[in-house]
């Protein structure tokens, strides 16, 4: 390789690296601007570290609206020794981490501060675990716009026949209530998410039939809303199988029906800041 060719080759390599570096920095900048943090705080009774059913339900609902989890931090009040409180908050954070780990791999391992943080005079507010999640700002078809999550709710009292995407007869009288609630929102659109109940030691993620059934149930609600005057352009639907059960081991028909649910997420298109 002569001097001129070698110089050209070096300049080409430098230019390629500069372009790659600029591209990488731009991607990193865009990524940093494309998500926002949100926090769930779980409070515990004194000396308690095990999660109750209400706390587990809060975690599952939190998981439904975030794209991932960044941090899990345990805290304690100042009652008891510093060493005891460290162990207590470790157990609290670990129990939360184990629930989160079934769906997300947190960016960081759980951590715990015991009582060693600025204490609130109300001791009950110090016995907690903070879960920090992040939500991607989903890009709109229009540049500079994104969907912002405003609200979410379960379609209450509207249930399905077992293993079918057919509304139960008891549900019909509750449809007007659902339609009225959806119509109460202004300048928004809705994502309808269907769930099923599936009991097995095997992971349900490989069973496509479950996803199809959950999607068909979401579609039923979609069709009901369209038939009652909601614009198709304001609605979308999908199924998630049994990947997000509210009750992991239901013991009766009522608890099973809680897993056979449909959720509605309320979204508004906003301009990026």
C-alpha positions in Angstrom: 0.0 0.0 0.0 1.6 3.4 -1.1 1.5 6.5 1.0 -1.5 8.1 -0.8 -3.6 5.0 -0.6 -2.7 4.4 3.0 -3.6 8.0 3.9 -6.9 7.7 2.1 -7.6 4.4 3.9 -6.9 6.0 7.3 -9.1 9.0 6.5 -11.9 6.7 5.4 -11.6 4.7 8.7 -11.6 7.9 10.7 -14.6 9.2 8.9 -16.4 5.9 9.4 -15.6 5.9 13.1 -16.8 9.5 13.4 -20.1 8.7 11.7 -20.6 5.6 13.8 -19.8 7.6 17.0 -22.2 10.4 16.1 -24.9 7.8 15.3 -24.3 5.9 18.6 -24.5 9.2 20.6 -27.7 10.2 18.8 -29.3 6.8 19.5 -28.2 7.0 23.1 -29.7 10.5 23.4 -32.9 9.5 21.7 -33.2 6.4 24.0 -32.6 8.6 27.1 -35.5 10.8 25.9 -37.8 8.0 25.1 -38.8 6.7 28.5 -40.0 8.1 31.8 -39.8 6.7 35.4 -42.7 5.8 37.5 -42.7 4.5 41.1 -44.8 2.1 43.1 -44.5 2.2 46.9 -45.6 -0.8 49.0 -46.1 -0.2 52.7 -45.7 -2.9 55.4 -46.9 -3.5 58.9 -44.4 -3.4 61.6 -41.9 -6.4 61.6 -43.7 -7.8 58.5 -41.7 -8.7 55.3 -44.0 -11.1 53.5 -46.3 -9.8 50.7 -50.0 -10.0 51.1 -52.4 -10.6 48.2 -53.2 -6.9 47.9 -49.5 -6.0 47.5 -49.0 -8.8 44.9 -52.0 -7.4 43.0 -50.5 -3.9 43.1 -47.2 -5.3 41.7 -49.0 -7.1 38.8 -51.0 -4.0 37.9 -47.8 -2.0 38.0 -46.1 -4.5 35.7 -49.0 -4.1 33.2 -48.2 -0.4 32.7 -44.4 -0.4 32.7 -41.9 -1.7 30.2 -39.2 -2.6 32.7 -38.0 -2.2 36.3 -34.9 -0.2 37.3 -34.7 -0.4 41.0 -36.2 -2.1 44.1 -35.2 -0.6 47.4 -36.3 -1.7 50.9 -36.7 0.6 53.9 -37.6 0.3 57.6 -38.7 2.4 60.5 -36.4 3.1 63.4 -38.0 0.6 65.8 -35.6 -2.2 66.6 -31.8 -2.4 66.1 -30.0 -1.2 63.0 -28.9 -4.7 62.2 -32.4 -6.2 62.6 -33.9 -3.5 60.3 -31.2 -4.2 57.7 -32.2 -7.8 57.6 -35.9 -6.9 57.6 -35.6 -4.6 54.6 -33.5 -7.1 52.8 -36.3 -9.7 53.1 -38.9 -7.1 52.0 -36.9 -6.2 48.9 -36.1 -9.8 48.1 -39.7 -10.9 48.2 -40.6 -8.0 45.8 -37.7 -8.9 43.6 -38.8 -12.5 43.3 -42.2 -11.4 42.1 -40.8 -8.9 39.6 -38.3 -11.5 38.3 -41.0 -13.7 37.0 -41.7 -11.2 34.3 -38.9 -8.6 34.2 -35.2 -8.8 34.9 -34.6 -5.6 36.9 -31.7 -3.4 35.7 -30.2 -3.6 39.2 -30.4 -6.2 41.9 -32.6 -5.2 44.8 -31.1 -3.1 47.6 -32.0 -2.2 51.1 -31.3 0.8 53.4 -32.8 -0.4 56.7 -33.5 2.6 58.8 -30.5 4.6 57.5 -32.3 7.2 55.5 -34.2 10.5 56.5 -37.0 9.1 58.6 -40.6 10.4 58.3 -42.2 11.3 61.7 -45.0 8.9 60.7 -43.3 5.6 61.2 -45.8 3.7 59.0 -44.5 5.7 56.0 -40.9 4.4 56.6 -41.8 0.7 56.3 -41.8 0.3 52.6 -40.3 -1.0 49.4 -40.0 1.4 46.4 -40.2 -0.1 42.9 -39.0 2.2 40.1 -40.1 1.3 36.6 -39.9 3.0 33.3 -42.4 3.5 30.5 -41.4 3.9 26.9 -42.9 6.9 25.1 -44.4 5.0 22.2 -43.8 6.9 18.9 -46.8 8.1 17.1 -47.2 8.0 13.3 -46.6 11.8 13.5 -43.1 12.8 14.2 -42.7 14.5 17.6 -45.8 12.9 19.1 -46.1 10.0 21.6 -48.8 8.1 23.5 -49.0 8.9 27.2 -50.7 6.5 29.6 -53.5 8.4 31.4 -55.4 5.6 33.2 -56.2 1.9 33.2 -59.1 -0.1 34.5 -60.5 -3.6 34.4 -63.8 -4.3 32.7 -65.8 -5.1 35.8 -68.6 -7.7 36.0 -68.1 -8.6 32.3 -67.1 -12.2 32.2 -66.7 -15.0 29.7 -67.7 -18.6 29.4 -64.8 -21.0 30.3 -62.5 -21.6 27.4 -64.6 -19.4 25.1 -64.7 -15.8 23.8 -68.4 -15.6 24.6 -69.8 -13.2 27.2 -71.7 -14.8 30.0 -75.4 -14.0 30.2 -74.9 -12.2 33.5 -72.5 -9.7 31.8 -75.0 -8.2 29.3 -76.6 -5.9 31.8 -73.2 -4.4 32.7 -72.3 -3.4 29.1 -74.0 0.0 29.2 -72.0 0.9 32.3 -68.8 0.0 30.4 -69.8 2.0 27.4 -70.6 5.0 29.5 -67.3 4.8 31.3 -65.4 4.7 28.0 -67.4 7.6 26.6 -66.6 9.7 29.7 -63.0 10.1 28.4 -62.3 12.9 25.9 -59.5 13.2 23.2 -58.1 9.7 24.0 -57.7 6.3 22.5 -57.9 2.9 24.1 -55.9 -0.4 24.1 -57.9 -3.4 25.1 -55.9 -6.3 26.7 -57.4 -9.8 27.1 -56.3 -12.4 29.7 -57.2 -16.0 30.4 -57.0 -18.4 33.3 -54.6 -21.3 32.9 -53.4 -23.7 35.6 -50.4 -25.8 35.0 -46.8 -26.2 36.2 -45.7 -25.5 32.7 -45.1 -21.9 31.5 -48.1 -20.8 29.5 -46.0 -18.6 27.1 -45.6 -21.5 24.7 -49.3 -22.1 24.3 -50.4 -20.0 21.4 -54.1 -21.1 21.8 -54.1 -19.2 25.1 -52.9 -16.0 23.4 -55.5 -16.5 20.6 -58.3 -17.0 23.2 -57.2 -13.9 25.2 -57.0 -11.9 22.0 -60.5 -13.0 20.9 -61.9 -12.0 24.3 -60.3 -8.5 23.9 -61.8 -8.4 20.4 -65.3 -9.1 21.8 -65.0 -6.0 24.0 -63.7 -4.1 21.1 -66.7 -5.1 19.0 -69.1 -4.3 21.8 -67.7 -0.8 22.1 -67.8 -0.3 18.3 -71.4 -1.4 18.2 -72.2 1.1 20.9 -70.8 4.1 19.1 -67.0 4.1 20.0 -64.9 4.9 16.9 -62.8 2.0 15.6 -60.0 4.5 15.1 -59.9 5.1 18.9 -59.6 1.4 19.7 -57.0 -1.4 19.5 -56.8 -4.8 21.1 -54.4 -7.6 21.9 -54.2 -10.8 24.0 -51.5 -11.7 26.5 -52.6 -15.3 27.4 -52.1 -16.1 31.1 -48.7 -14.2 31.3 -50.1 -11.7 33.9 -52.5 -13.6 36.3 -53.9 -11.6 39.2 -54.2 -14.8 41.2 -51.5 -17.4 40.6 -53.2 -20.3 42.2 -57.0 -19.7 42.1 -58.9 -22.0 44.5 -62.5 -21.4 43.2 -64.5 -20.3 40.3 -64.6 -16.7 41.5 -60.8 -16.5 41.7 -60.5 -18.1 38.3 -62.8 -15.5 36.8 -60.5 -12.8 38.2 -57.8 -14.1 35.8 -60.2 -14.3 32.9 -60.3 -10.5 32.7 -60.1 -7.7 30.2 -58.2 -4.5 30.9 -58.5 -1.2 29.1 -55.6 1.3 28.9 -56.4 4.9 28.3 -53.9 6.7 26.1 -53.5 10.3 24.9 -51.3 11.4 22.0 -49.1 14.3 23.2 -46.2 16.2 21.8 -42.7 15.4 23.0 -41.2 18.0 25.4 
